[in-house]
Amino acid sequence: MKAERRHELKHNELSDWIGERMEVLRPHASGILLGAALLVVLVLGGIWYFSGESQAAARAWSEYFSALNDRQPQSVLQRLATDQSGSKAAWWALAALGDMNVGEGAALLYSDRAEATKRLESAERAYKQVEATDDPVLKARARLGLAKVYESRFEPDKAREYYDMVAEGQKDTAIGKAAAADARRMKDAREVAFLDWFKQQTPKRPAPLPGVGGNVPPLPSNLSETPDIGLSRSPLGLENVGTGVPPEPASSFPAPSASVPTTTQPDSAAPAATPPAETAKPVAPDTGEKKSD
């Protein structure tokens, strides 16, 4: 009985305490309910927002990787970079656009300088946007691409500047070592002389070789003589390539069917012809009989 009484007293004390607190909070009930409702909205909104952001990022990356296998990847990558501007996938799309344009622009230097200039300018714009990011990997990639752009545009000083940036920012890495080697190459007088010579050329797309169609054109043949950059003599005669000097003729050997020359006999009297030996007449065998007169 005593235990039940004590339990009843405790229950009454708890009820009294709750009642007192409810009386105190009653004037603030509307504010408390509004705050709780706002907290619920914020939580649910955050869940929805971050879920949508993850889905958008996943779609962007899916579109990025699909574009690399598309027949016209540049248009897809450009659309991705515009629609998802500021996202990580958009930055990588711009970097890929720069890589494609600088590769095509460098190749077109041998056949169409005007189109090559357009491609290199597009690559420069893409790389400049990527260089502004805070991602160190993308920044290094953009600067390396810009160095390639300026080298293809025959600007060795600017190319060396960007190669040095990459080498300094990526020390003890493969990309940093490669950039350092390219920076040294841009200081080489022979490399600078070659770029200066190639800048003055105006190659045109030659007619395709007969029988191979228009997709495999031969190398341009209207380039002027290359500067002497100190190449050593090649055993294959490659040092004359592009200089207009015909290759040395190969050593000639007698054909396999050529006859062997005969030795000359000294002048002398021809030996007399030997007369044929007389044919012996057959001898009859001796039978022991005498012939009659």
PENORCOR-V828630 format. One record per pair of residues at least 24 apart in sequence whose ideal C-beta (glycine too) atoms are under 8 Angstrom apart, sorted by the first residue. I is the first residue (numbers start at 0). J is the second residue. If there is no record, write none. Layout:
i:j
I:J
I:J
This chain:
i:j
55:83
55:86
56:86
56:87
56:88
59:83
59:86
59:88
59:89
60:88
62:88
63:88
63:91
63:92
63:95
66:92
66:95
67:95
72:99
73:99
73:100
87:134
90:128
90:129
90:132
90:134
90:137
91:137
93:125
93:126
93:128
93:129
94:125
94:126
94:129
94:137
94:140
94:141
94:144
96:121
96:122
96:125
97:121
97:122
97:123
97:125
97:126
97:129
97:141
97:144
98:122
98:144
100:125
101:144
101:147
101:148
101:151
104:148
104:151
105:147
105:151
108:151
108:197
108:202
109:202
109:218
109:219
110:202
110:203
110:204
110:216
110:219
111:204
112:201
112:202
115:151
116:152
119:148
119:151
119:152
122:148
123:148
135:168
138:168
139:165
139:168
139:169
139:174
142:168
143:174
143:178
146:178
146:181
150:181
150:185
150:194
153:194
153:195
153:197
153:198
155:185
155:190
155:191
155:194
156:185
158:185
159:185
159:186
189:228
189:229
192:226
192:228
193:225
193:226
193:228
195:226
196:223
196:225
196:226
199:223
